[in-house]
Amino acid sequence: QGAPGVVFLGGFASDMTGIKAMTLDRFCRGAAGNLRFDYRGHGASSGDFRDGTIGGWLQDSLDVFD
């Protein structure tokens, strides 16, 4: 078995290309798998941030894990 993976769950209005997400990506290279993504309405994802809800963003996270 390999090293456990790391999942970055961004904060409110942050995205997968932010400083923290990119630093974690560089840190994990070669050591552990990692996953970063944009919630609906954030960064490169579709949708409008103003239409987002905590429940919708939670579902985005669960969808990514599945």
DSSP file (Angstrom, degrees, kcal/mol; ACC not computed):
  #  RESIDUE AA STRUCTURE BP1 BP2  ACC     N-H-->O    O-->H-N    N-H-->O    O-->H-N    TCO  KAPPA ALPHA  PHI   PSI    X-CA   Y-CA   Z-CA
    1    1 A Q              0   0    0      0, 0.0     2,-0.1     0, 0.0     0, 0.0   0.000 360.0 360.0 360.0 142.0    0.0    0.0    0.0
    2    2 A G        -     0   0    0      1,-0.2     3,-0.1     0, 0.0    30,-0.1  -0.199 360.0 -64.5 -88.8-176.4    1.2    3.5   -0.8
    3    3 A A        -     0   0    0     28,-0.2    30,-0.4     1,-0.1    -1,-0.2  -0.340  63.2 -96.3 -65.5 149.5    1.0    6.7    1.2
    4    4 A P        -     0   0    0      0, 0.0    -1,-0.1     0, 0.0     2,-0.1  -0.326  42.6-111.3 -65.5 152.4   -2.5    8.0    1.9
    5    5 A G        -     0   0    0     27,-0.1     2,-0.4    -3,-0.1    29,-0.2  -0.379  21.3-134.3 -80.7 163.2   -3.8   10.7   -0.4
    6    6 A V  E     -a   34   0A   0     27,-2.3    29,-2.3    -2,-0.1     2,-0.5  -0.975  12.7-161.6-120.6 131.3   -4.4   14.3    0.5
    7    7 A V  E     -a   35   0A   0     -2,-0.4     2,-0.7    27,-0.2    29,-0.2  -0.965   8.5-149.5-114.9 125.7   -7.6   16.2   -0.4
    8    8 A F  E     -a   36   0A   0     27,-2.9     2,-0.7    -2,-0.5    29,-0.6  -0.850   8.5-167.8 -95.5 118.0   -7.6   20.0   -0.4
    9    9 A L        -     0   0    0     -2,-0.7    29,-0.1    27,-0.1    27,-0.1  -0.912  21.9-139.0-104.8 107.0  -11.0   21.4    0.5
   10   10 A G        -     0   0    0     -2,-0.7     3,-0.1    27,-0.4     6,-0.1  -0.123  13.9-114.9 -65.2 160.5  -10.8   25.1   -0.3
   11   11 A G    >   -     0   0    0      1,-0.2     3,-2.1     4,-0.1     2,-0.1  -0.175  56.3 -48.1 -85.4-177.1  -12.2   27.8    1.8
   12   12 A F  T 3  S-     0   0    0      1,-0.3    -1,-0.2    -2,-0.0     3,-0.1  -0.347 126.4  -6.5 -58.3 121.3  -15.0   30.3    1.1
   13   13 A A  T 3  S+     0   0    0      1,-0.2    -1,-0.3    -2,-0.1     2,-0.2   0.596 105.8 123.3  66.5  15.0  -14.4   31.9   -2.3
   14   14 A S    <   -     0   0    0     -3,-2.1     2,-0.3    28,-0.1    25,-0.3  -0.511  45.1-152.6 -94.5 172.8  -11.0   30.2   -2.8
   15   15 A D    >   -     0   0    0     -2,-0.2     3,-1.8    27,-0.1     6,-0.3  -0.890  31.6 -95.6-142.5 173.9  -10.1   28.0   -5.7
   16   16 A M  T 3  S+     0   0    0     -2,-0.3    22,-0.1     1,-0.3    -8,-0.0   0.489 118.4  55.9 -72.9  -2.3   -7.8   25.2   -6.7
   17   17 A T  T 3  S+     0   0    0      4,-0.1    -1,-0.3     5,-0.0    21,-0.0   0.251  82.4 117.9-110.3  11.9   -5.1   27.5   -8.1
   18   18 A G  S <> S-     0   0    0     -3,-1.8     4,-2.5     1,-0.1     5,-0.3  -0.179  81.8 -98.3 -71.6 170.7   -4.7   29.6   -4.9
   19   19 A I  H  > S+     0   0    0      1,-0.2     4,-2.3     2,-0.2     5,-0.2   0.905 121.4  46.5 -59.2 -46.8   -1.4   29.8   -3.0
   20   20 A K  H  > S+     0   0    0      2,-0.2     4,-2.4     1,-0.2    -1,-0.2   0.937 114.1  47.0 -64.3 -46.5   -2.4   27.1   -0.4
   21   21 A A  H  > S+     0   0    0     -6,-0.3     4,-2.0     1,-0.2    -2,-0.2   0.905 115.1  45.6 -63.0 -41.9   -3.7   24.6   -2.9
   22   22 A M  H  X S+     0   0    0     -4,-2.5     4,-2.2     2,-0.2    -1,-0.2   0.859 111.5  52.3 -71.9 -34.9   -0.7   25.0   -5.2
   23   23 A T  H  X S+     0   0    0     -4,-2.3     4,-2.4    -5,-0.3    -2,-0.2   0.923 110.9  47.7 -65.1 -43.7    1.8   24.8   -2.3
   24   24 A L  H  X S+     0   0    0     -4,-2.4     4,-2.3     2,-0.2    -2,-0.2   0.893 109.3  54.4 -63.0 -40.0    0.1   21.6   -1.1
   25   25 A D  H  X S+     0   0    0     -4,-2.0     4,-1.1     1,-0.2    -2,-0.2   0.930 110.9  44.8 -58.7 -46.9    0.2   20.2   -4.7
   26   26 A R  H  < S+     0   0    0     -4,-2.2     3,-0.3     1,-0.2    -2,-0.2   0.898 112.3  52.6 -65.0 -40.3    4.0   20.9   -4.9
   27   27 A F  H  < S+     0   0    0     -4,-2.4    -1,-0.2     1,-0.2    -2,-0.2   0.882 110.3  48.1 -61.7 -39.6    4.5   19.4   -1.4
   28   28 A C  H >X S+     0   0    0     -4,-2.3     4,-2.5    -5,-0.1     3,-2.2   0.693  80.1 117.6 -78.8 -19.9    2.7   16.2   -2.4
   29   29 A R  T 3< S-     0   0    0     -4,-1.1     4,-0.1    -3,-0.3    -3,-0.0  -0.268  93.1  -1.8 -55.5 124.6    4.4   15.5   -5.7
   30   30 A G  T 34 S+     0   0    0      2,-0.1    -1,-0.3     1,-0.1     3,-0.1   0.256 130.9  65.3  81.0 -13.2    6.3   12.3   -5.4
   31   31 A A  T <4 S-     0   0    0     -3,-2.2     2,-0.3     1,-0.4   -28,-0.2   0.786 111.2  -8.0-108.8 -39.8    5.2   11.7   -1.8
   32   32 A A  S  < S-     0   0    0     -4,-2.5    -1,-0.4   -30,-0.1   -27,-0.1  -0.991  70.8-101.3-157.1 149.0    1.5   11.2   -1.8
   33   33 A G        -     0   0    0    -30,-0.4   -27,-2.3    -2,-0.3     2,-0.3  -0.415  42.7-169.1 -68.2 152.0   -1.4   11.5   -4.2
   34   34 A N  E     -a    6   0A   0    -29,-0.2     2,-0.4    -2,-0.1   -27,-0.2  -0.985  14.4-157.1-145.1 157.4   -3.4   14.7   -3.9
   35   35 A L  E     +a    7   0A   0    -29,-2.3   -27,-2.9    -2,-0.3     2,-0.3  -0.999  12.3 171.8-136.1 132.5   -6.7   16.1   -5.2
   36   36 A R  E     +a    8   0A   0     -2,-0.4     2,-0.3   -29,-0.2   -27,-0.1  -0.990  10.5 165.2-137.1 146.8   -7.8   19.7   -5.5
   37   37 A F        -     0   0    0    -29,-0.6     2,-0.5    -2,-0.3   -27,-0.4  -0.960  34.2-110.0-153.9 164.8  -11.0   20.9   -7.2
   38   38 A D        -     0   0    0     -2,-0.3     3,-0.1   -23,-0.1   -23,-0.1  -0.897  28.4-132.6-104.1 130.7  -13.2   23.9   -7.5
   39   39 A Y    >   -     0   0    0     -2,-0.5     3,-2.1   -25,-0.3     6,-0.3  -0.328  50.9 -69.1 -66.9 161.5  -16.6   24.0   -6.0
   40   40 A R  T 3  S+     0   0    0      1,-0.3     7,-0.2    16,-0.2    -1,-0.2  -0.292 126.4  17.8 -51.4 133.4  -19.5   25.2   -8.2
   41   41 A G  T 3  S+     0   0    0      5,-2.4     8,-0.4     1,-0.3     2,-0.4   0.540 105.9 105.9  79.7   6.8  -19.1   28.9   -8.8
   42   42 A H  S X  S-     0   0    0     -3,-2.1     3,-2.3     4,-0.3    -1,-0.3  -0.917  85.6 -40.0-117.3 144.2  -15.4   28.9   -7.8
   43   43 A G  T 3  S-     0   0    0     -2,-0.4   -28,-0.1     1,-0.3    -2,-0.0  -0.087 124.9  -6.8  50.1-124.9  -12.3   29.2  -10.0
   44   44 A A  T 3  S+     0   0    0     -4,-0.0    -1,-0.3     2,-0.0    -4,-0.1   0.433 107.9 107.1 -87.1  -0.4  -12.6   27.3  -13.2
   45   45 A S  S <  S-     0   0    0     -3,-2.3     2,-0.1    -6,-0.3    -6,-0.1  -0.267  73.4-105.1 -76.4 165.8  -15.9   25.5  -12.4
   46   46 A S  S    S+     0   0    0      2,-0.1    -5,-2.4    -5,-0.1    -4,-0.3  -0.352  74.3  54.8 -81.4 169.2  -19.2   26.3  -14.0
   47   47 A G  S    S-     0   0    0     -7,-0.2     2,-0.5    -6,-0.1    -6,-0.1  -0.109  84.5 -76.1  96.0 167.2  -21.9   28.3  -12.2
   48   48 A D    >   -     0   0    0      1,-0.1     3,-2.0    -8,-0.1     4,-0.4  -0.896  28.5-137.4-106.3 129.2  -22.2   31.6  -10.5
   49   49 A F  G >  S+     0   0    0     -2,-0.5     3,-1.7    -8,-0.4    -1,-0.1   0.858 103.7  61.3 -51.4 -39.8  -20.8   32.0   -7.0
   50   50 A R  G 3  S+     0   0    0      1,-0.3    -1,-0.3    -9,-0.1    -9,-0.0   0.707 101.1  53.8 -64.4 -19.9  -23.9   33.9   -5.9
   51   51 A D  G <  S+     0   0    0     -3,-2.0    -1,-0.3     2,-0.0    -2,-0.2   0.509  89.7 107.0 -90.1  -5.2  -26.1   30.9   -6.7
   52   52 A G    <   -     0   0    0     -3,-1.7     2,-0.3    -4,-0.4     3,-0.1  -0.301  47.9-168.1 -76.4 157.4  -24.0   28.6   -4.5
   53   53 A T     >  -     0   0    0      1,-0.1     4,-2.5    -2,-0.0     5,-0.2  -0.946  35.7-113.7-137.6 159.1  -25.0   27.1   -1.1
   54   54 A I  H  > S+     0   0    0     -2,-0.3     4,-2.3     1,-0.2     5,-0.2   0.914 119.6  51.7 -58.5 -42.7  -23.1   25.3    1.6
   55   55 A G  H  > S+     0   0    0      1,-0.2     4,-2.1     2,-0.2    -1,-0.2   0.890 109.6  49.0 -62.3 -40.1  -25.2   22.2    0.9
   56   56 A G  H  > S+     0   0    0      2,-0.2     4,-2.0     1,-0.2    -1,-0.2   0.894 111.8  48.3 -66.0 -40.3  -24.4   22.4   -2.8
   57   57 A W  H  X S+     0   0    0     -4,-2.5     4,-1.9     2,-0.2    -2,-0.2   0.853 109.3  53.7 -70.4 -33.5  -20.7   22.8   -2.1
   58   58 A L  H  X S+     0   0    0     -4,-2.3     4,-2.4    -5,-0.2    -2,-0.2   0.929 108.0  50.3 -62.0 -44.1  -20.9   19.8    0.3
   59   59 A Q  H  X S+     0   0    0     -4,-2.1     4,-2.7     1,-0.2    -2,-0.2   0.888 105.8  56.1 -62.4 -38.2  -22.4   17.8   -2.5
   60   60 A D  H  X S+     0   0    0     -4,-2.0     4,-2.0     1,-0.2    -1,-0.2   0.925 108.5  48.4 -57.0 -43.6  -19.6   18.8   -4.8
   61   61 A S  H  X S+     0   0    0     -4,-1.9     4,-2.1     1,-0.2    -2,-0.2   0.924 111.8  48.0 -62.5 -45.9  -17.1   17.4   -2.2
   62   62 A L  H  X S+     0   0    0     -4,-2.4     4,-2.1     1,-0.2    -1,-0.2   0.885 109.5  53.6 -63.6 -38.6  -19.0   14.2   -1.9
   63   63 A D  H  < S+     0   0    0     -4,-2.7    -1,-0.2     1,-0.2    -2,-0.2   0.896 108.1  50.3 -61.8 -40.8  -19.2   13.8   -5.7
   64   64 A V  H  < S+     0   0    0     -4,-2.0    -2,-0.2     1,-0.2    -1,-0.2   0.907 109.5  50.5 -65.5 -41.8  -15.5   14.2   -6.0
   65   65 A F  H  <        0   0    0     -4,-2.1    -1,-0.2     1,-0.3    -2,-0.2   0.887 360.0 360.0 -63.7 -38.1  -14.8   11.6   -3.3
   66   66 A D     <        0   0    0     -4,-2.1    -1,-0.3    -5,-0.2    -2,-0.2   0.509 360.0 360.0 -66.8 360.0  -17.2    9.2   -5.1
